[in-house]
């Protein structure tokens, strides 16, 4: 039974937290697993941006494919539902023409990687994305493109494992300008107040491209 889950972002993780992370029943890391090492080594799932430049870079990188966190993970979670991002392509071409490759879909390629390596491929459904958008609206976010992968994964974990204790590490809620980080921090704090989440202590700063 999965009782304790830690979602480890790509921000700073205190060395003292590594033991707590590795003692969890399930650990999720992101993309290139920058938290691996100082932030412990247990990795059960790697959540990836499966569209655009981040996806292309990971799939084309031998370093990513052979990273010990990626190798040890039993699951790869694609955080972007292809149907959702295909529908966003035309509006973004008008509002954000610089994001012309944002919707390029590499979901099948991640699925093939999982088949080759004996992993389970999970595609997070667009309904999770829409639930997050609705929840963020309560905090009047500035215009944004998409929630961060971290926020999507938090929502997926809370939905999939409603009885588990869920902890966060390495979340600083800063990075790419088109993620609604201020509202995400408020939403996470509201979940903490309700007892649905806990933060591991320590300073957590993160910088990211649009893939995080």
C-alpha positions in Angstrom: 0.0 0.0 0.0 1.3 3.5 -0.9 1.0 5.5 2.3 3.7 8.2 1.9 4.5 10.0 -1.4 7.0 12.7 -2.0 6.9 14.9 -5.1 10.4 16.3 -5.6 10.6 19.5 -7.8 13.8 20.7 -9.4 14.5 23.4 -6.8 16.9 23.2 -3.9 16.4 20.3 -1.6 18.2 20.2 1.8 20.5 17.2 2.3 18.6 16.5 5.6 15.5 15.8 3.5 17.1 13.1 1.5 16.4 10.4 4.1 12.7 11.3 4.3 12.4 11.3 0.5 14.1 7.9 0.2 12.0 6.4 3.0 8.7 7.2 1.2 6.6 4.6 -0.6 6.5 6.5 -3.9 8.7 9.3 -5.2 8.0 11.4 -8.2 10.8 13.5 -9.9 10.7 15.7 -13.0 12.3 15.7 -16.4 16.1 15.5 -16.0 15.8 14.6 -12.2 17.9 17.5 -11.1 16.9 16.7 -7.5 18.6 13.3 -7.7 21.6 12.9 -5.4 21.4 15.7 -2.8 17.6 15.2 -2.8 17.8 11.4 -2.3 17.9 8.7 -5.0 14.6 6.9 -4.8 12.6 7.5 -8.0 9.5 5.6 -8.8 8.1 7.9 -11.5 9.6 10.6 -13.7 7.1 13.2 -14.8 8.0 14.6 -18.2 6.9 17.5 -20.4 6.0 15.4 -23.4 5.6 18.3 -25.8 7.9 20.9 -27.3 11.6 21.5 -26.8 11.9 19.8 -23.4 10.5 16.6 -24.8 12.7 16.6 -27.8 15.8 17.3 -25.8 15.1 14.5 -23.3 14.3 11.9 -25.9 17.4 12.8 -27.9 19.7 12.7 -24.9 21.7 9.6 -24.0 22.4 11.3 -20.7 18.7 11.5 -19.9 18.0 7.9 -21.0 20.8 6.5 -18.9 20.3 8.8 -15.9 20.1 6.6 -12.7 16.8 8.2 -11.7 15.2 7.6 -15.1 16.7 4.1 -15.2 15.3 3.1 -11.8 11.9 4.6 -12.3 9.1 2.2 -12.9 6.8 4.7 -14.5 7.1 7.7 -16.8 4.3 10.2 -16.5 3.5 12.4 -19.5 2.0 15.6 -18.0 0.5 17.0 -21.2 -2.6 15.3 -22.7 -2.0 15.4 -26.5 -5.7 16.3 -27.2 -5.5 19.3 -24.8 -2.3 20.6 -26.3 -3.4 20.0 -29.9 -6.5 22.2 -29.2 -4.2 25.0 -27.8 -2.0 25.2 -30.9 -4.1 27.6 -33.0 -4.9 30.1 -30.2 -1.2 30.1 -29.1 -0.2 30.8 -32.7 -2.0 34.1 -32.3 -1.3 35.0 -28.6 2.2 33.6 -28.3 3.7 33.1 -31.8 7.2 32.5 -30.3 5.8 29.2 -28.8 5.4 27.7 -32.3 6.7 24.3 -31.1 4.9 24.3 -27.8 2.3 21.7 -28.9 4.7 19.4 -30.8 3.7 16.0 -29.4 6.2 13.4 -28.3 3.8 11.3 -26.3 4.1 8.2 -28.5 7.9 8.5 -28.4 7.8 8.4 -24.6 5.5 5.4 -24.8 8.0 3.7 -27.1 10.8 4.4 -24.6 8.7 2.9 -21.8 8.0 -0.2 -23.9 11.8 -0.6 -24.7 12.8 -0.2 -21.0 9.9 -2.1 -19.3 8.3 0.9 -17.7 4.7 1.9 -17.4 3.7 5.0 -19.4 1.0 7.2 -17.8 -0.5 10.0 -19.7 -2.2 12.5 -17.3 -5.7 13.1 -18.5 -6.7 16.6 -19.7 -9.4 16.6 -17.0 -6.6 17.0 -14.4 -5.3 20.1 -16.3 -8.8 21.5 -16.3 -9.4 20.9 -12.6 -6.1 22.8 -11.9 -7.1 25.7 -14.1 -10.4 25.9 -12.3 -8.8 25.8 -8.9 -6.2 28.4 -9.8 -9.0 30.8 -11.0 -9.9 31.4 -7.3 -6.6 33.2 -6.9 -7.1 35.6 -9.9 -3.8 34.6 -11.7 -2.3 36.9 -14.3 -2.7 35.6 -17.8 -0.8 32.3 -18.3 -0.3 29.6 -20.8 -0.4 26.4 -18.7 0.0 25.4 -15.1 3.5 24.0 -14.3 4.2 20.3 -14.5 4.6 20.4 -10.7 1.0 21.6 -10.2 -0.4 19.0 -12.6 1.5 16.2 -10.9 0.3 17.4 -7.4 -3.3 17.3 -8.7 -2.8 13.9 -10.3 -1.3 12.4 -7.1 -4.1 13.9 -4.9 -6.6 12.4 -7.2 -5.0 9.0 -7.6 -3.9 8.5 -4.0 -6.5 10.2 -1.9 -5.6 8.3 1.3 -1.8 8.9 1.1 0.3 11.4 3.0 1.7 13.7 0.2 4.8 15.8 0.8 6.6 18.3 -1.4 10.3 19.1 -1.7 12.1 21.3 -4.1 9.1 23.6 -4.9 9.9 27.3 -5.1 7.1 28.3 -7.4 9.2 30.5 -9.6 10.5 29.9 -13.2 9.0 30.3 -16.7 7.1 33.5 -17.0 4.0 31.8 -18.6 3.3 29.5 -15.6 1.0 31.0 -12.9 3.5 30.5 -10.1 2.1 33.1 -7.6 -1.4 31.5 -7.9 0.1 28.0 -7.7 1.9 28.9 -4.4 -1.5 30.1 -3.0 -3.2 26.9 -4.2 -0.6 24.7 -2.6 -0.8 26.7 0.6 -4.6 26.2 0.6 -4.1 22.4 0.2 -1.6 22.5 3.1 -4.1 24.4 5.3 -6.6 21.7 4.5 -4.2 18.9 5.5 -4.0 17.5 2.0 -0.3 18.3 1.5 2.9 19.0 3.6 6.1 20.8 2.6 9.4 19.4 3.7 11.4 22.3 5.3 14.2 24.3 3.7 14.8 26.9 1.1 13.3 26.0 -2.3 14.2 27.9 -5.3 13.7 26.7 -8.9 14.4 28.1 -12.3 13.0 26.6 -15.4 12.2 26.8 -19.1 8.7 26.4 -20.3 9.1 22.7 -19.8 8.8 22.8 -16.0 
